């Protein structure tokens, strides 16, 4: 049975950078970005996409920060419990 990695150097905020074949989600983001060039505000402005591994290493949290229509700041957090 595989076990999760548990080492103190993993405790951090890890940022994601997109590289590779575009998914449907990435194509949608690209389309919205191109459309927003013609508007006085961006439809979606992704501020941060990352993974947070906490000190207890029993949980990981995915965080997406986005500004919608240049007005609303939205933070989506997804938590996961790691089993040993």
N, C-alpha and C positions, 0 to 999 in steps of 0.2 A: 504494500500500500504506500503510495507516495506521501511524503510529509511536506508541509509548507516550509520554506526557508525562514529561519529565525536567526538573524544576526543584527547586532546594534547598528551597523552601518546602513541597514535598509530603512531605518527610521528617518523619514524625510518627506518632503513634498516633491513629487516627481511630475514634471511637465511632459505633456504629450506633443509630439510634432508629427504631422501627417507626412508619410512618404509611402509611395506604392500606388497600386491600382485604385482609382476612385470608386467608392461605393455609391449607392443611390443617395445616401445622406450627404456625402461630400459633393456630389453633383448638384444637389439641391442648395447647399450652402454657396457653391460657386455661382449658381444661377441667381440667387437672392443678392449676392454681392454685386454682380454685374447690373442687375436692375436698380440697386440702390445708388449706383453712380449717377443716375438720372434724377434722383430725388434729393431734397435738401437734408435728408437724414439717412442713416443706414438702417435697413430693415432688421438685420441681425448683426451684432458686433460681438464676436466671441472674445471675451477678455482673458479667460483662463480655462484650460482643460487639463486636469491633473489627477494624480493619485496620491493620497496621503496615507502613509504607514505610520501608525502611532507607536509610542514607547512600549505599550503592552504587547504589541505585535499580534494580538488576538483579533484585531479588526483592521480593515482597510476601507478607505472612503474615497469614492470617485467624486470629483467636484467639477462642475461645468458652470462658469460664470458668463452670462451673456446680457447685452443690453438690447432690448427690443424696441424698434422704431425710434431709437435715439432718446427714449424717455424712461422706460422701465428697466431696472436692473433685476435680473432673475438669477438665482443660484439654485442649481439642481445638485443635490447630494444623494449619493447611493452608498449605503454602508453594507459591508459584508463581514461575516464572522468566519474566521479561519479555524479549522478544527485540526487538532494534532492527533 
